[in-house]
Each structure stands twice: as structure tokens, then as C-alpha cells.
Amino acid sequence: MDPVNERSEGLVVGVDSGGSGLRIALAGAGGGAVLGTVASREPVRTGAGGISAAHFLEQVLPAVRGLAEPYASRPVVAVAVGAAGMATLGDELRAELPGAFAGAWGVRRVALAADGVTAYAGALGQRPGAVVAGGTGMIALGTDLTAWRRADGWGHLLGDCGGGAWIGRAGLEAAMRAYDGRRGGSVPLLARAEKLFGPAAGLPGALYPRTDRAAVLASFAPEVGRCAGEDPVAADILARAAGHVAEAAAAACPGGPGAVVALTGGLFRMGDALLVPLRAALGELVPHAREVPPAGDPLAGAVGLATALAGGTLRLPEDPALLRVFGGPAT
């Protein structure tokens, strides 16, 4: 198939893999119109080699096969994957996915990106600015289209400050403080923790062995948000989270007038309890930047990256950890 027909008749695949599961979209290469999506609530496992390529492929290959079945005459011409942890834990994915996709679909063009990059592409497309992607984790990325500026995204043990797992962990700590009778505890958060997870004394045993600890911690973040209107401890947790998010945005945002910042991800669906202190902190720390609504989500960003790669119009800068492109664009 010649390049013009590839762009008009081919298919592209976008994948958004995060701490709470993954989503897959099939779209037309010509204009990025989404033809179908599928989602899994099972996060891709991590091990000694980082993010497991085998577990990723176990979920993605059958899903794409099902989505593409009605379009069997149209080849997959580009794939873009955005994965949480890609920057620091993505060596196995970078080593194995291009070959696996080529073997499964004959696809030559693959983009492997940190989830912050697909969040950026979904929110702002390919224009300069900064995006804060908040979900289970938290990362801020900015670019002037020549290089990336990154802040946080270091995972729930070393960073992701202000993200869902951070808020949930802080809320559960406040619950345990109340259980012990220590200062800084929250009785409302203790009640919600025991309703969700059982008796407080059993929480360490229930949580620590889990391989999906970040997702479990993040599942408690909405409870912190629900308590914030009446519980000063919960409100303080969200105020501190807002400060962390704004600090990351300030570190990633390009300088100079005309900069824009977008907030994307499920974290910001917590509403005013988080957004009011966050916007105040952004006004203080990033006064030159204008907040804009995101145009789309990280899955839309993955589809956009794949579509741009298929058409030879990818402008976002490559980076060894954040955005790797395998195979050339259509010529």
C-alpha cells in the first residue's frame, strides 16, 4: 500500500496504560476518527525488568484483534502507547513492543511514550505549553517543541506528589492517626477507611502485599474529597496536594508570555475541593501562564500521536525516556 492510501485507508492504534488499568482505541489513519474502544481494569504488572511486556501484550493484542475484525482489509499502519512509568520502568516495553507489533500486524511505525506525553498530546495537541496529568500518579510536562521539561512522575514511593495515590495515602495516614489517638487524625476518614477496607488494625496486612498498591491508595482519594467540606484534616490534605501539583506545573512550564497550562486526568474530577486551592497556587507560582481546558484525554493523545506518526506530521520532540519513535513516517 502506498503512503497516500496508508493515510486514507489504514488504521492506527492508541493505548493508554495507567495505574488503574488500560484503554485501547482503534482509529482511521486519515483523520483519527475513533472506530472502537475497549478498556480493562487490570493494571499492567511490573517486575524486575520494569513494566511487563508480556502482560501488556496479553491484554492488548486480543483486544485490538477484536476491534479490527470488522476492518480486516485495512492494515494497522501506526501504534502509539502511553504508559505510566514508561520513563523509568519502560525498558522492557521499548525492547519488545516494536517487534511484537510488527509480528502481529506488520506495523512499521511505533511511538512509545510516558503517559504524561499522551496526556500532553490529548490536552494541547502539538503546540507549546505545559500539562499536568493527574490520576493515580502525577506528572507535569512542558515543551517549547524543541525539548521536554518534566517534573515528578517518579511513582508513588518516590514522588507523584499531589496525585491520587498521594492523597489516598495521606488520608489513610490521617485515619490511622485517629485510630491511635494521635494528633492530626481524622475521625471521618477513619470511618470511611473502615467502611471500605475493614477494621483499621488489619489495613497494613491488607495493603502491603498488594502489587497494585498505588491503585488501592488512589481509590481512597475520592473519600478525602468527600470529607473536605466538613473535615479540616481532609481539606488540608487537598490544599497540600494542590501546592505540590502547582509546584510541578511551575517547574515544567516554559517561560515567557503566552504560556498555557492544562490539567488533565481523573484526579481533577474531584472538583472544587481540589481545584480552588490548586488555581490559587497556580496563580501564585505560574503567574505568566493561562489555564486552558484540555482538548482531550490521554487516550485521545495516544490516537493523535499515532495519527501524526502515520502521516509524517509528528512535531513533539523525541526523548530517550519520554517519547521514542520506532520506524520512519510515511513518505
Secondary structure as the mmCIF struct_conf table of DSSP 4:
data_model
#
loop_
_struct_conf.conf_type_id
_struct_conf.id
_struct_conf.beg_label_comp_id
_struct_conf.beg_label_asym_id
_struct_conf.beg_label_seq_id
_struct_conf.end_label_comp_id
_struct_conf.end_label_asym_id
_struct_conf.end_label_seq_id
HELX_RH_AL_P HELX_RH_AL_P1 PRO A 3 GLU A 9
STRN STRN1 LEU A 11 GLY A 18
TURN_TY1_P TURN_TY1_P1 GLY A 19 SER A 20
STRN STRN2 GLY A 21 GLY A 28
TURN_TY1_P TURN_TY1_P2 ALA A 29 GLY A 31
STRN STRN3 VAL A 34 SER A 40
BEND BEND1 ARG A 41 GLU A 42
HELX_LH_PP_P HELX_LH_PP_P1 PRO A 43 ARG A 45
STRN STRN4 THR A 46 GLY A 47
TURN_TY1_P TURN_TY1_P3 ALA A 48 GLY A 49
STRN STRN5 GLY A 50 ILE A 51
HELX_RH_AL_P HELX_RH_AL_P2 ALA A 53 ALA A 68
HELX_RH_3T_P HELX_RH_3T_P1 GLU A 69 TYR A 71
TURN_TY1_P TURN_TY1_P4 ALA A 72 SER A 73
BEND BEND2 ARG A 74 ARG A 74
STRN STRN6 VAL A 76 ALA A 83
TURN_TY1_P TURN_TY1_P5 ALA A 84 GLY A 85
HELX_RH_AL_P HELX_RH_AL_P3 MET A 86 LEU A 89
HELX_RH_AL_P HELX_RH_AL_P4 ASP A 91 TRP A 105
STRN STRN7 ARG A 109 ALA A 114
HELX_RH_AL_P HELX_RH_AL_P5 ASP A 115 LEU A 124
TURN_TY1_P TURN_TY1_P6 GLY A 125 GLN A 126
BEND BEND3 ARG A 127 PRO A 128
STRN STRN8 GLY A 129 GLY A 134
BEND BEND4 GLY A 135 GLY A 137
STRN STRN9 MET A 138 THR A 143
BEND BEND5 LEU A 145 THR A 146
STRN STRN10 TRP A 148 ASP A 152
TURN_TY1_P TURN_TY1_P7 HIS A 156 LEU A 158
TURN_TY1_P TURN_TY1_P8 CYS A 161 GLY A 162
BEND BEND6 GLY A 163 GLY A 163
HELX_RH_AL_P HELX_RH_AL_P6 GLY A 164 ASP A 180
TURN_TY1_P TURN_TY1_P9 GLY A 181 GLY A 181
TURN_TY1_P TURN_TY1_P10 ARG A 183 GLY A 184
HELX_RH_AL_P HELX_RH_AL_P7 VAL A 187 PHE A 197
BEND BEND7 GLY A 198 GLY A 198
HELX_RH_3T_P HELX_RH_3T_P2 ALA A 200 GLY A 202
HELX_RH_AL_P HELX_RH_AL_P8 LEU A 203 LEU A 207
TURN_TY1_P TURN_TY1_P11 TYR A 208 PRO A 209
TURN_TY1_P TURN_TY1_P12 THR A 211 ASP A 212
HELX_RH_AL_P HELX_RH_AL_P9 ARG A 213 ALA A 218
TURN_TY1_P TURN_TY1_P13 SER A 219 PHE A 220
HELX_RH_AL_P HELX_RH_AL_P10 ALA A 221 CYS A 227
TURN_TY1_P TURN_TY1_P14 ALA A 228 GLU A 230
HELX_RH_AL_P HELX_RH_AL_P11 PRO A 232 ALA A 252
BEND BEND8 CYS A 253 CYS A 253
BEND BEND9 GLY A 256 GLY A 256
TURN_TY1_P TURN_TY1_P15 PRO A 257 GLY A 258
STRN STRN11 VAL A 260 THR A 264
BEND BEND10 GLY A 265 GLY A 265
HELX_RH_3T_P HELX_RH_3T_P3 GLY A 266 MET A 270
TURN_TY1_P TURN_TY1_P16 GLY A 271 GLY A 271
HELX_RH_AL_P HELX_RH_AL_P12 ASP A 272 LEU A 285
TURN_TY1_P TURN_TY1_P17 PRO A 287 HIS A 288
STRN STRN12 ARG A 290 GLU A 291
BEND BEND11 ALA A 295 GLY A 296
HELX_RH_AL_P HELX_RH_AL_P13 PRO A 298 GLY A 311
TURN_TY1_P TURN_TY1_P18 GLY A 312 GLY A 312
BEND BEND12 LEU A 316 LEU A 316
HELX_LH_PP_P HELX_LH_PP_P2 PRO A 317 GLU A 318
STRN STRN13 ASP A 319 ASP A 319
TURN_TY1_P TURN_TY1_P19 PRO A 320 LEU A 322
STRN STRN14 LEU A 323 PHE A 326
BEND BEND13 GLY A 327 GLY A 327
HELX_LH_PP_P HELX_LH_PP_P3 GLY A 328 ALA A 330
#
